[in-house]
Amino acid sequence: MADSAEPLDQGPGSDDARRYSAFISYSHGDERFARTLQRRLETYRLPRQLAKRIRRARLKPAFRDSDELSAGHDLTEAVRAALAQSDFLIVICSPRSAQSAWVGREIEIFRHLNGEKHILTALIDGEADQAIHPALRRRPHGRATEPLAADFRPGAAGGRMAFLKLIAPMTGVALDDLVHRDSQRRIRQAGVVAAGALWVTVLLGALTIVAFTQRGVAVHERNKAQALVGFMATDLRQKLRNSNNLDLLTTVNNGTLSYYRGEDLTHMTDTALQARAKLLQSMGEDDERRGDLDAARSKIEEAARTTSALLAKAPGDPQRIFDQAQSDYWIGFINWREGDGAKAKAGFQAYAARAARLVQINPRNDDWIKETAFAANNLGMLALRQAGDPRTAERQFQTALDALGVIARHKPDDRDVLSAMANKYAWIADCRRVEGDFAGARANREMQHRILTDLSAKWPRDMDVRGDLLGHDLAMARIEIAEGQLKPAIADLEVGHSAALDLAKNDPTNTDFRKQARMFELFKAKAWLTMPAHARPADSVIQATLGDCSDPALNLANAEIGDFCAVLTARLLQDRGDAAGAAKILATMRRRAMKQHDVLTAHWGIDLADETPAIQVAATDGLHR
């Protein structure tokens, strides 16, 4: 119910007509959480800019019956009065509250008095099917539904985000805007300023010192420090990742990791070790995106040692299985990026096995179902790129798409699920293109584009979505080239190149958009080389576009880009009649290509041997391994 980027109106009736911002409905066994939530609601201050917009900085008091009903002589009338005087009902969902007749009655009364859309849910324990009260599933029209819940469960990596999912509809502020402003404010409160935009570790350092030096407040201050670490490693990180600013992410990562420096790992709690491992995995991911595979491997392997040790202590713990699965995935992925197909496959298969184990433990957990989808996707990627088997690959991608579809049926607005589904359509489209089914490739790319366009409209600042849209545009131009529609392809490639350069200006340290810009250039050169000689630009223009293929700066230190450039240069030389020059260029890159690439290259899925049909067979021998 609260999981929406769109603001609701601020409760039934006028803002001043009611006494309470929310009525908190809960089971006695969840009183501790209810008390904490009440305090957080009543002490939360909106970020200044948002407070100015809605002309108030705080919520009204929240009602919790153990505090408010002690003097009541007629509990039923007191509850009715409190429900009638509350803008929202927040139901704390757990297996205990799901069995509470009192909670059910409060839901029914509030719904009767104030309507459906002002009921919010906070999931704190158990799975949704066990924790959501039956009264929440029953709607006046008789149709059963499962409400969206702010997920406060331990290990859900969303404590701060879950809280903001309650605050957003209660204040009438869009969730995306609230998260953005709240993140900015919390970073300023952390006390760090870096290069015109950054913040991170001063408060952490102070809290850490206090936590270790003042016995009387050690536990309290250490918990505060760990809460800030958790925020920076999860909620803040996700927001900054969507902005695609790797400098920002690096500063936050280093600031968060500084909390652990100097600590004896043997004295850290399992919870702290899990958090540290997750942080190292995140830092490894950022290093990979930056192109520093050595640094990425170092962090991923260190995280894997921790997750493996923790899993050995509790082999049946789903969270620890999940954490180790992430290590398996990243080890596989880094090996794949480095061209070690055998180790990549071993890592992905280990990841798939753990994902299957998680679903075996709880078949209705959406997070675990997503893991099986991601695992199938990885195996499909290997089948397509490593083995050159598009039919087997498509079966894996369809398996992944089907799994995600199960989740999408009851979570139709889940951004991550929709983004993943768009990705699967893209992979299926690549399979169809490799098989020569260009109509099927187009149809799947259109499905991808439809989803991404909707996501971009809802989250216009999400740079991952904008990057995926660029990938779609490049892929459509490749289909046009394969179909012989060269002029439309060139026009689309020029538009895509400009768009990629514009995005790259936003974050010069992030090479992803610059790599995409370079690939738009290279495929334009390929389209020109596919034309008859009389219809294409002068060789000097094509050569200027290709540039020096051995220049690491031009190719962004990416072997795949450099090798594709070399193949295209060889084709240009062959067309000029310089077969020896073409063969020499290919011979220079052949040995490296045998080590770096499978049947199709890792990132862009290019068949380097197929790109050189007119060049001597001896020169291309060995481009496939």
WOQUI-V251473 format. One record per run of one state. SS is the DSSP state (@ for helix, = for strand, . for the rest). FROM is the first residue (numbers start at 1). LEN is the number of residues. If there is no record, write none. Layout:
((SS	FROM	LEN) (SS	FROM	LEN))
This chain:
((.	1	19) (=	20	6) (.	26	2) (@	28	16) (.	44	1) (=	45	1) (.	46	2) (@	48	7) (.	55	3) (=	58	1) (.	59	3) (=	62	3) (@	65	4) (.	69	6) (@	75	10) (.	85	1) (=	86	8) (.	94	3) (@	97	3) (.	100	1) (@	101	14) (.	115	4) (=	119	5) (.	124	4) (@	128	4) (.	132	2) (@	134	4) (.	138	12) (=	150	2) (.	152	7) (@	159	13) (.	172	3) (@	175	16) (.	191	3) (=	194	1) (.	195	3) (=	198	1) (.	199	3) (@	202	12) (.	214	1) (@	215	19) (.	234	1) (@	235	9) (.	244	2) (@	246	12) (.	258	7) (@	265	3) (.	268	2) (@	270	21) (.	291	2) (@	293	21) (.	314	4) (@	318	20) (.	338	3) (@	341	21) (.	362	4) (@	366	21) (.	387	3) (@	390	21) (.	411	4) (@	415	21) (.	436	2) (@	438	21) (.	459	4) (@	463	21) (.	484	2) (@	486	21) (.	507	4) (@	511	20) (.	531	2) (@	533	3) (.	536	3) (@	539	8) (.	547	12) (@	559	18) (.	577	2) (@	579	18) (.	597	13) (@	610	3) (.	613	4) (@	617	4) (.	621	5))
